[in-house]
Amino acid sequence: LVKVTSVEALDDARIALVFSDGSSGVEDLSELIAEGGPMLGPLGDGDFFRRVFLSFGIPTWPNGFAIDAIALHQKLEEAGKLLRP
């Protein structure tokens, strides 16, 4: 199983990720956030977005919204945006 070992919020609703296999990448969450709703809406606020943290290797925000690490890894890999060590 791949986990996220490091997450950092960047400008423009992006997060920089380092995975347990040593790979890394930057994921743009702006389209996801644009869907809105009670869980995604708060992520549109830059200050709230920057409060991302890791919970058991999963990027998570204070409202409980989390993004699956394996899905992030796969999405970056399929898009050719996953950097290998």
All heavy atoms as an XYZ file, in Angstrom:
639
protein
N       0.831     -1.196      0.000
C       0.000      0.000      0.000
C       0.867      1.248      0.000
O       1.851      1.315      0.727
C      -0.892      0.037      1.239
C      -1.968     -1.035      1.331
C      -2.672     -0.952      2.669
C      -2.934     -0.929      0.196
N       0.491      2.209     -0.785
C       1.205      3.474     -0.855
C       0.524      4.467      0.078
O      -0.690      4.608      0.061
C       1.219      4.022     -2.291
C       1.886      5.375     -2.351
C       1.916      3.044     -3.218
N       1.327      5.132      0.884
C       0.820      6.182      1.767
C       1.525      7.483      1.414
O       2.568      7.489      0.777
C       1.095      5.841      3.226
C       0.366      4.616      3.710
C       0.645      4.369      5.166
C      -0.121      3.147      5.637
N       0.054      2.911      7.059
N       0.960      8.576      1.852
C       1.604      9.871      1.711
C       2.460     10.087      2.955
O       1.996      9.910      4.075
C       0.564     11.003      1.550
C       1.239     12.363      1.503
C      -0.280     10.785      0.297
N       3.723     10.438      2.746
C       4.619     10.682      3.873
C       4.829     12.167      4.127
O       5.298     12.551      5.192
C       5.987     10.003      3.662
O       6.581     10.504      2.457
C       5.834      8.489      3.562
N       4.464     12.983      3.137
C       4.592     14.428      3.288
C       3.550     15.104      2.400
O       3.350     14.706      1.254
C       5.997     14.880      2.870
O       6.100     16.286      2.854
N       2.891     16.125      2.962
C       1.932     16.904      2.184
C       2.135     18.376      2.512
O       2.377     18.745      3.659
C       0.465     16.477      2.468
C       0.069     16.731      3.907
C      -0.495     17.191      1.526
N       2.079     19.197      1.474
C       2.224     20.646      1.654
C       1.221     21.344      0.751
O       1.134     21.042     -0.447
C       3.643     21.089      1.289
C       3.848     22.577      1.400
C       5.230     23.025      0.933
O       6.042     22.186      0.531
O       5.464     24.243      0.956
N       0.461     22.256      1.326
C      -0.483     23.046      0.536
C       0.283     24.106     -0.246
O       1.167     24.775      0.293
C      -1.508     23.712      1.444
N      -0.046     24.236     -1.517
C       0.554     25.234     -2.388
C      -0.532     26.216     -2.825
O      -1.709     26.014     -2.546
C       1.164     24.555     -3.625
C       2.181     23.451     -3.353
C       2.573     22.773     -4.669
C       3.400     24.001     -2.652
N      -0.140     27.243     -3.539
C      -1.105     28.205     -4.071
C      -2.010     27.524     -5.103
O      -1.684     26.471     -5.648
C      -0.384     29.381     -4.728
C       0.350     30.251     -3.720
O      -0.020     30.232     -2.527
O       1.300     30.942     -4.123
N      -3.120     28.146     -5.387
C      -4.055     27.712     -6.427
C      -4.614     26.311     -6.190
O      -4.751     25.515     -7.123
C      -3.402     27.789     -7.811
C      -2.932     29.196     -8.149
O      -3.630     30.160     -7.779
O      -1.850     29.332     -8.761
N      -4.925     25.988     -4.950
C      -5.585     24.729     -4.581
C      -4.788     23.491     -5.005
O      -5.342     22.490     -5.435
C      -7.004     24.680     -5.143
N      -3.483     23.576     -4.878
C      -2.626     22.441     -5.207
C      -1.959     21.916     -3.941
O      -1.725     22.672     -3.002
C      -1.546     22.846     -6.214
C      -2.114     23.288     -7.549
C      -1.050     23.824     -8.501
N      -0.375     24.951     -7.871
C       0.953     25.119     -7.839
N       1.752     24.242     -8.400
N       1.482     26.159     -7.243
N      -1.655     20.615     -3.939
C      -0.905     20.038     -2.838
C       0.303     19.286     -3.399
O       0.217     18.608     -4.417
C      -1.753     19.082     -1.954
C      -2.482     18.029     -2.777
C      -2.728     19.873     -1.093
C      -3.215     16.988     -1.945
N       1.439     19.463     -2.723
C       2.662     18.737     -3.064
C       2.697     17.499     -2.185
O       2.494     17.584     -0.970
C       3.880     19.607     -2.817
N       2.962     16.363     -2.800
C       2.896     15.088     -2.107
C       4.191     14.304     -2.272
O       4.787     14.306     -3.348
C       1.757     14.247     -2.690
C       0.382     14.881     -2.669
C      -0.503     14.298     -3.762
C      -0.245     14.663     -1.308
N       4.603     13.623     -1.210
C       5.670     12.631     -1.277
C       5.057     11.336     -0.766
O       4.392     11.324      0.275
C       6.896     13.038     -0.423
C       7.957     11.948     -0.478
C       7.466     14.375     -0.893
N       5.268     10.263     -1.525
C       4.682      8.967     -1.200
C       5.704      8.029     -0.567
O       6.913      8.221     -0.711
C       4.094      8.330     -2.466
C       2.958      9.109     -3.060
C       3.179     10.048     -4.054
C       1.660      8.907     -2.629
C       2.134     10.771     -4.613
C       0.602      9.630     -3.176
C       0.842     10.559     -4.165
N       5.194      6.991      0.075
C       6.043      6.051      0.792
C       6.978      5.261     -0.126
O       7.966      4.694      0.335
C       5.195      5.091      1.626
O       4.264      4.410      0.807
N       6.709      5.231     -1.431
C       7.609      4.548     -2.367
C       8.690      5.485     -2.897
O       9.454      5.126     -3.780
C       6.827      3.920     -3.519
C       6.155      4.942     -4.426
O       6.195      6.156     -4.131
O       5.558      4.520     -5.440
N       8.743      6.710     -2.354
C       9.750      7.691     -2.751
C       9.338      8.585     -3.906
O      10.022      9.546     -4.223
N       8.221      8.280     -4.549
C       7.745      9.118     -5.644
C       7.099     10.387     -5.087
O       6.785     10.476     -3.902
C       6.751      8.347     -6.519
O       5.614      7.971     -5.776
N       6.900     11.366     -5.973
C       6.305     12.635     -5.541
C       5.559     13.265     -6.706
O       5.710     12.866     -7.856
C       7.389     13.594     -5.033
O       8.304     13.893     -6.078
N       4.762     14.266     -6.372
C       4.018     14.969     -7.404
C       3.180     16.071     -6.802
O       3.092     16.224     -5.581
N       2.592     16.863     -7.678
C       1.720     17.963     -7.269
C       0.351     17.720     -7.885
O       0.227     17.510     -9.095
C       2.283     19.329     -7.728
C       1.303     20.443     -7.420
C       3.632     19.598     -7.063
N      -0.666     17.716     -7.035
C      -2.035     17.501     -7.504
C      -2.842     18.792     -7.382
O      -2.823     19.458     -6.342
C      -2.711     16.387     -6.689
C      -4.138     16.117     -7.064
C      -4.316     15.614     -8.504
O      -3.336     15.149     -9.132
O      -5.445     15.702     -8.995
N      -3.537     19.137     -8.454
C      -4.405     20.313     -8.492
C      -5.809     19.871     -8.070
O      -6.424     19.031     -8.726
C      -4.427     20.889     -9.906
C      -5.256     22.143    -10.040
O      -6.007     22.500     -9.097
O      -5.163     22.783    -11.099
N      -6.290     20.428     -6.984
C      -7.604     20.059     -6.467
C      -8.684     21.083     -6.805
O      -9.799     20.991     -6.303
C      -7.527     19.868     -4.947
C      -6.553     18.800     -4.456
C      -6.513     18.777     -2.933
C      -6.937     17.439     -5.007
N      -8.378     22.039     -7.660
C      -9.323     23.129     -7.925
C     -10.639     22.628     -8.521
O     -11.707     23.125     -8.153
C      -8.688     24.196     -8.814
O      -8.262     23.649    -10.042
N     -10.599     21.657     -9.424
C     -11.843     21.146    -10.008
C     -12.675     20.421     -8.961
O     -13.900     20.552     -8.932
C     -11.544     20.222    -11.185
C     -11.054     20.960    -12.405
C     -10.851     20.037    -13.600
O     -11.450     18.936    -13.620
O     -10.105     20.426    -14.505
N     -12.032     19.663     -8.109
C     -12.733     18.957     -7.049
C     -13.393     19.951     -6.093
O     -14.570     19.823     -5.758
C     -11.758     18.056     -6.282
C     -12.349     17.216     -5.163
C     -13.311     16.164     -5.720
C     -11.238     16.547     -4.378
N     -12.652     20.971     -5.697
C     -13.165     21.978     -4.768
C     -14.335     22.745     -5.399
O     -15.293     23.094     -4.715
C     -12.043     22.928     -4.321
C     -11.019     22.147     -3.486
C     -12.595     24.116     -3.548
C      -9.736     22.912     -3.205
N     -14.262     22.957     -6.716
C     -15.317     23.698     -7.418
C     -16.662     22.971     -7.374
O     -17.707     23.594     -7.544
C     -14.908     23.950     -8.871
N     -16.631     21.655     -7.099
C     -17.888     20.910     -6.979
C     -18.704     21.391     -5.784
O     -19.914     21.226     -5.747
C     -17.604     19.413     -6.840
C     -17.007     18.792     -8.073
C     -16.644     17.336     -7.883
O     -17.095     16.719     -6.886
O     -15.914     16.808     -8.730
N     -18.036     21.988     -4.804
C     -18.718     22.555     -3.642
C     -19.306     21.505     -2.727
O     -18.952     20.337     -2.782
N     -20.175     21.950     -1.856
C     -20.810     21.057     -0.892
C     -20.232     21.258      0.491
O     -19.257     21.992      0.683
N     -20.821     20.621      1.486
C     -20.412     20.848      2.873
C     -18.987     20.418      3.193
O     -18.341     21.017      4.049
C     -21.421     20.053      3.697
C     -22.042     19.086      2.749
C     -21.943     19.701      1.382
N     -18.460     19.403      2.525
C     -17.102     18.954      2.819
C     -16.062     19.686      1.965
O     -14.977     19.987      2.438
C     -16.969     17.443      2.592
C     -17.803     16.614      3.540
S     -17.411     16.884      5.285
C     -15.924     15.951      5.456
N     -16.399     19.950      0.706
C     -15.444     20.579     -0.202
C     -15.458     22.100     -0.111
O     -14.426     22.734     -0.326
C     -15.725     20.149     -1.641
C     -15.492     18.675     -1.939
C     -16.027     18.319     -3.315
C     -14.020     18.349     -1.822
N     -16.588     22.692      0.205
C     -16.717     24.141      0.265
C     -15.650     24.828      1.096
O     -15.015     25.778      0.626
N     -15.386     24.357      2.313
C     -14.383     25.017      3.142
C     -12.980     25.012      2.541
O     -12.174     25.897      2.820
C     -14.406     24.206      4.443
C     -15.765     23.618      4.494
C     -16.111     23.326      3.067
N     -12.671     24.040      1.674
C     -11.342     23.972      1.073
C     -11.104     25.127      0.105
O      -9.967     25.412     -0.258
C     -11.140     22.638      0.348
C     -10.674     21.484      1.217
C     -11.710     21.080      2.244
C     -10.281     20.300      0.374
N     -12.172     25.795     -0.308
C     -12.043     26.954     -1.181
C     -11.434     28.158     -0.480
O     -10.973     29.092     -1.131
N     -11.438     28.148      0.837
C     -10.803     29.211      1.616
C      -9.322     28.864      1.759
O      -8.981     27.808      2.303
C     -11.467     29.306      2.986
C     -10.769     30.303      3.885
O     -11.104     31.492      3.820
O      -9.868     29.877      4.640
N      -8.457     29.734      1.259
C      -7.019     29.466      1.262
C      -6.443     29.142      2.624
O      -5.614     28.241      2.763
N      -6.883     29.875      3.654
C      -6.369     29.619      4.999
C      -6.761     28.217      5.470
O      -5.954     27.508      6.064
C      -6.887     30.664      5.994
C      -6.256     32.028      5.783
O      -5.113     32.087      5.265
O      -6.899     33.035      6.123
N      -7.991     27.828      5.193
C      -8.444     26.492      5.584
C      -7.707     25.428      4.768
O      -7.279     24.409      5.310
C      -9.959     26.362      5.392
C     -10.510     25.082      5.951
C     -10.849     24.983      7.282
C     -10.671     23.968      5.135
C     -11.344     23.793      7.811
C     -11.171     22.778      5.652
C     -11.498     22.695      6.993
N      -7.558     25.658      3.468
C      -6.879     24.700      2.601
C      -5.461     24.403      3.094
O      -5.010     23.261      3.071
C      -6.848     25.233      1.160
C      -6.279     24.257      0.179
C      -7.041     23.205     -0.299
C      -4.971     24.378     -0.267
C      -6.514     22.288     -1.202
C      -4.435     23.475     -1.167
C      -5.213     22.435     -1.639
N      -4.780     25.442      3.557
C      -3.394     25.285      4.032
C      -3.299     24.489      5.334
O      -2.203     24.142      5.753
C      -2.734     26.654      4.191
C      -2.349     27.277      2.855
C      -1.552     28.551      3.021
N      -2.354     29.678      3.463
C      -3.139     30.400      2.671
N      -3.220     30.118      1.395
N      -3.841     31.401      3.148
N      -4.408     24.174      5.943
C      -4.399     23.410      7.195
C      -4.384     21.901      6.958
O      -4.584     21.117      7.874
C      -5.598     23.818      8.048
C      -5.486     25.263      8.542
C      -6.689     25.729      9.299
N      -6.931     24.908     10.484
C      -8.050     24.938     11.193
N      -9.036     25.742     10.835
N      -8.194     24.164     12.244
N      -4.098     21.477      5.732
C      -4.022     20.053      5.414
C      -2.963     19.384      6.297
O      -1.928     19.980      6.613
C      -3.717     19.824      3.914
C      -2.354     20.357      3.521
C      -3.868     18.366      3.543
N      -3.248     18.163      6.700
C      -2.308     17.391      7.517
C      -2.454     15.919      7.135
O      -3.364     15.549      6.386
C      -2.579     17.598      9.010
C      -3.932     17.124      9.473
C      -4.091     15.856     10.022
C      -5.054     17.940      9.357
C      -5.336     15.409     10.451
C      -6.305     17.498      9.774
C      -6.450     16.229     10.325
N      -1.556     15.090      7.623
C      -1.630     13.661      7.351
C      -2.268     12.933      8.521
O      -1.896     13.146      9.671
C      -0.239     13.084      7.091
C       0.430     13.544      5.803
C       1.826     12.960      5.697
C      -0.407     13.165      4.592
N      -3.198     12.077      8.201
C      -3.812     11.201      9.189
C      -3.635      9.776      8.663
O      -4.265      9.397      7.670
C      -5.294     11.536      9.361
O      -5.894     10.633     10.265
N      -2.732      9.033      9.271
C      -2.439      7.667      8.839
C      -2.057      7.607      7.365
O      -2.491      6.713      6.636
C      -3.623      6.741      9.140
C      -3.999      6.703     10.588
C      -5.099      7.413     11.046
C      -3.237      5.988     11.502
C      -5.446      7.395     12.390
C      -3.583      5.973     12.851
C      -4.685      6.671     13.294
N      -1.261      8.589      6.915
C      -0.776      8.597      5.542
C      -1.769      9.091      4.515
O      -1.590      8.883      3.313
N      -2.819      9.762      4.970
C      -3.865     10.260      4.076
C      -4.010     11.774      4.259
O      -4.210     12.239      5.384
C      -5.209      9.572      4.385
C      -5.072      8.058      4.186
C      -6.333     10.133      3.533
C      -6.244      7.272      4.698
N      -3.922     12.565      3.169
C      -4.150     14.007      3.283
C      -5.566     14.285      3.792
O      -6.552     13.788      3.245
C      -3.977     14.518      1.848
C      -3.106     13.488      1.195
C      -3.532     12.182      1.814
N      -5.644     15.066      4.869
C      -6.902     15.300      5.577
C      -6.984     16.771      5.975
O      -5.974     17.405      6.232
C      -6.951     14.410      6.843
O      -6.723     13.053      6.464
C      -8.275     14.518      7.566
N      -8.214     17.285      6.054
C      -8.433     18.656      6.506
C      -9.213     18.616      7.817
O      -9.854     17.604      8.140
C      -9.183     19.447      5.430
C      -8.263     19.893      4.330
C      -7.652     21.117      4.221
C      -7.832     19.139      3.194
N      -6.873     21.158      3.100
C      -6.959     19.942      2.441
C      -8.085     17.844      2.743
C      -6.345     19.519      1.277
C      -7.468     17.407      1.581
C      -6.621     18.245      0.857
N      -9.208     19.729      8.560
C      -9.864     19.753      9.877
C     -11.357     19.403      9.874
O     -11.884     18.969     10.892
C      -9.645     21.182     10.365
C      -8.404     21.629      9.672
C      -8.459     20.972      8.316
N     -12.039     19.550      8.752
C     -13.464     19.215      8.705
C     -13.692     17.721      8.448
O     -14.822     17.279      8.337
C     -14.186     20.052      7.653
C     -13.754     19.734      6.234
O     -12.727     19.098      6.002
N     -14.521     20.204      5.272
N     -12.611     16.944      8.334
C     -12.726     15.510      8.119
C     -12.625     15.069      6.674
O     -12.579     13.874      6.388
N     -12.577     16.015      5.738
C     -12.420     15.635      4.337
C     -11.027     15.050      4.129
O     -10.036     15.599      4.595
C     -12.629     16.835      3.403
C     -12.472     16.469      1.954
C     -13.472     15.779      1.299
C     -11.313     16.793      1.275
C     -13.327     15.418     -0.033
C     -11.163     16.437     -0.066
C     -12.169     15.741     -0.716
N     -10.959     13.924      3.431
C      -9.692     13.253      3.176
C      -9.670     12.743      1.737
O     -10.713     12.459      1.150
C      -9.507     12.098      4.145
N      -8.468     12.629      1.192
C      -8.300     12.138     -0.170
C      -7.465     10.868     -0.118
O      -6.367     10.859      0.447
C      -7.615     13.182     -1.073
C      -8.436     14.458     -1.124
C      -7.427     12.628     -2.473
C      -7.803     15.543     -1.964
N      -7.954      9.816     -0.715
C      -7.291      8.528     -0.704
C      -5.890      8.617     -1.324
O      -5.736      9.073     -2.464
C      -8.144      7.518     -1.469
C      -7.544      6.142     -1.470
O      -7.510      5.517     -0.387
O      -7.096      5.703     -2.546
N      -4.898      8.170     -0.572
C      -3.506      8.239     -1.021
C      -3.259      7.392     -2.261
O      -2.548      7.807     -3.184
C      -2.571      7.811      0.108
N      -3.840      6.203     -2.308
C      -3.638      5.316     -3.454
C      -4.239      5.928     -4.720
O      -3.640      5.899     -5.792
C      -4.228      3.915     -3.169
C      -3.462      3.273     -2.012
C      -4.184      3.036     -4.414
C      -4.088      2.010     -1.468
N      -5.418      6.520     -4.583
C      -6.055      7.166     -5.737
C      -5.228      8.353     -6.229
O      -5.089      8.559     -7.443
C      -7.464      7.618     -5.375
N      -4.675      9.131     -5.303
C      -3.811     10.253     -5.697
C      -2.588      9.748     -6.453
O      -2.218     10.290     -7.496
C      -3.364     11.043     -4.462
C      -4.367     11.985     -3.838
C      -3.860     12.476     -2.489
C      -4.630     13.165     -4.768
N      -1.956      8.724     -5.930
C      -0.762      8.148     -6.557
C      -1.101      7.668     -7.973
O      -0.389      7.983     -8.933
C      -0.259      6.993     -5.689
C       1.056      6.436     -6.108
N       1.166      5.451     -7.057
C       2.320      6.727     -5.693
C       2.442      5.150     -7.218
N       3.163      5.909     -6.398
N      -2.195      6.947     -8.100
C      -2.602      6.411     -9.395
C      -2.939      7.528    -10.384
O      -2.549      7.475    -11.553
C      -3.804      5.487     -9.219
C      -4.226      4.790    -10.490
C      -5.351      3.805    -10.245
O      -6.045      3.858     -9.234
N      -5.549      2.892    -11.167
N      -3.648      8.541     -9.916
C      -4.029      9.655    -10.795
C      -2.796     10.384    -11.311
O      -2.705     10.698    -12.503
C      -4.948     10.623    -10.041
C      -5.483     11.737    -10.901
C      -6.467     12.601    -10.150
C      -6.967     13.735    -11.032
N      -7.818     14.658    -10.310
N      -1.843     10.649    -10.421
C      -0.613     11.318    -10.842
C       0.167     10.447    -11.818
O       0.727     10.944    -12.802
C       0.249     11.668     -9.628
C      -0.263     12.823     -8.761
C       0.505     12.887     -7.447
C      -0.146     14.141     -9.516
N       0.218      9.143    -11.553
C       0.946      8.228    -12.435
C       0.308      8.185    -13.820
O       1.000      8.281    -14.839
C       0.979      6.836    -11.820
C       1.863      5.865    -12.576
C       2.082      4.594    -11.801
O       1.125      4.076    -11.197
O       3.223      4.120    -11.806
N      -1.015      8.061    -13.867
C      -1.721      7.999    -15.162
C      -1.575      9.284    -15.955
O      -1.567      9.245    -17.186
C      -3.189      7.670    -14.929
C      -3.416      6.250    -14.460
C      -4.859      5.956    -14.073
O      -5.696      6.886    -14.105
O      -5.143      4.809    -13.715
N      -1.457     10.419    -15.251
C      -1.310     11.707    -15.929
C       0.149     12.002    -16.303
O       0.436     13.046    -16.892
C      -1.855     12.824    -15.041
N       1.042     11.107    -15.938
C       2.463     11.337    -16.228
C       3.084     12.404    -15.351
O       4.105     12.981    -15.697
N       2.481     12.653    -14.184
C       2.956     13.714    -13.293
C       3.639     13.169    -12.038
O       4.004     13.927    -11.150
C       1.783     14.594    -12.864
C       1.117     15.348    -13.997
C      -0.030     16.175    -13.457
C      -0.751     16.923    -14.551
N      -1.890     17.681    -14.005
N       3.809     11.850    -11.968
C       4.439     11.234    -10.807
C       5.942     11.168    -11.033
O       6.403     10.574    -12.016
C       3.865      9.831    -10.582
C       4.217      9.155     -9.268
C       3.605      9.910     -8.079
C       3.745      7.722     -9.265
N       6.687     11.791    -10.155
C       8.147     11.797    -10.256
C       8.700     10.636     -9.452
O       8.380     10.481     -8.274
C       8.705     13.124     -9.744
C       8.166     14.381    -10.433
C       8.700     15.626     -9.751
C       8.518     14.379    -11.906
N       9.541      9.844    -10.085
C      10.167      8.703     -9.414
C      11.541      9.110     -8.888
O      12.216      9.926     -9.489
C      10.330      7.540    -10.390
C       9.015      7.026    -10.959
C       8.345      6.137     -9.994
N       7.076      5.631    -10.546
C       6.274      4.886     -9.868
N       6.547      4.538     -8.644
N       5.148      4.473    -10.395
N      11.957      8.484     -7.759
C      13.277      8.837     -7.202
C      14.416      8.370     -8.109
O      14.285      7.527     -8.913
C      13.296      8.092     -5.868
C      12.243      7.045     -5.948
C      11.263      7.505     -6.983
